[in-house]
């Protein structure tokens, strides 16, 4: 019985977490960038390029170099996949 209650509790937590992520994606009109557009690795927020008011994150420096060869193409591909890119911070 305890096992069943524990399983139900875990399912409820996972359901709530999934609903929260889904609601955030719906509110922003898409999903935030989580993977590198070049190698699909997890992004490192310290590695990025800004292009036409949008910030794109990468998994490594060499991916940033590849992105700079065709930034518009990579951005279009990400946006076509429903990824909403962060805006570049306002200049100070």
C-alpha positions as CSV (number, residue, x, y, z in Angstrom):
1,X,0.0,0.0,0.0
2,X,2.8,2.4,0.9
3,X,4.4,1.6,-2.4
4,X,1.2,2.5,-4.3
5,X,0.9,5.8,-2.5
6,X,4.5,6.6,-3.3
7,X,4.1,5.8,-6.9
8,X,1.0,8.0,-7.1
9,X,2.8,10.8,-5.4
10,X,5.7,10.6,-7.9
11,X,3.3,10.6,-10.8
12,X,1.5,13.6,-9.5
13,X,4.8,15.5,-9.1
14,X,5.9,14.6,-12.6
15,X,2.6,15.6,-14.0
16,X,2.7,18.9,-12.3
17,X,6.3,19.6,-13.4
18,X,5.4,18.7,-17.0
19,X,2.3,21.0,-16.9
20,X,4.5,23.8,-15.6
21,X,7.0,23.5,-18.4
22,X,4.2,23.2,-21.0
23,X,2.5,26.4,-19.6
24,X,5.8,28.3,-19.7
25,X,6.3,27.2,-23.4
26,X,2.7,28.2,-24.2
27,X,3.1,31.6,-22.5
28,X,6.3,32.4,-24.5
29,X,4.8,31.0,-27.7
30,X,7.5,28.3,-28.0
31,X,10.3,26.7,-26.1
32,X,13.6,28.2,-24.9
33,X,16.9,27.2,-26.5
34,X,18.4,24.2,-24.6
35,X,20.6,22.7,-27.2
36,X,23.4,23.9,-29.5
37,X,22.2,24.6,-33.1
38,X,25.3,23.1,-34.5
39,X,26.1,19.9,-32.5
40,X,22.9,19.6,-30.5
41,X,24.8,19.5,-27.2
42,X,23.7,21.2,-24.0
43,X,24.3,24.9,-24.2
44,X,26.9,26.8,-22.1
45,X,25.3,30.2,-21.3
46,X,28.8,31.8,-21.4
47,X,29.2,30.9,-25.1
48,X,26.9,32.9,-27.3
49,X,26.5,35.1,-30.3
50,X,24.1,38.0,-30.8
51,X,22.5,38.5,-34.2
52,X,19.8,41.0,-35.2
53,X,18.6,41.4,-31.6
54,X,18.6,37.6,-30.8
55,X,21.1,35.7,-28.6
56,X,22.1,32.2,-29.6
57,X,23.9,29.9,-27.2
58,X,26.4,27.1,-28.0
59,X,28.0,24.1,-26.5
60,X,31.6,25.0,-27.5
61,X,33.6,27.8,-29.2
62,X,34.0,26.0,-32.5
63,X,30.2,25.9,-32.8
64,X,30.1,29.6,-32.5
65,X,32.5,29.9,-35.4
66,X,30.4,27.7,-37.5
67,X,27.2,29.7,-36.6
68,X,28.9,32.9,-37.7
69,X,29.2,31.5,-41.3
70,X,25.4,31.5,-41.7
71,X,23.6,33.0,-38.6
72,X,20.4,33.8,-40.4
73,X,20.1,30.2,-41.6
74,X,20.6,28.7,-38.2
75,X,18.2,31.1,-36.5
76,X,15.5,30.3,-39.1
77,X,16.0,26.6,-38.5
78,X,15.6,27.0,-34.7
79,X,12.6,29.2,-35.0
80,X,11.0,26.8,-37.5
81,X,11.4,24.2,-34.7
82,X,9.5,26.4,-32.3
83,X,12.5,27.7,-30.4
84,X,12.1,31.2,-29.0
85,X,15.5,32.8,-28.7
86,X,16.4,35.2,-26.0
87,X,16.6,38.9,-26.9
88,X,19.9,40.6,-26.6
89,X,20.2,42.8,-23.6
90,X,19.7,46.5,-24.1
91,X,23.0,48.4,-24.7
92,X,24.0,50.6,-21.8
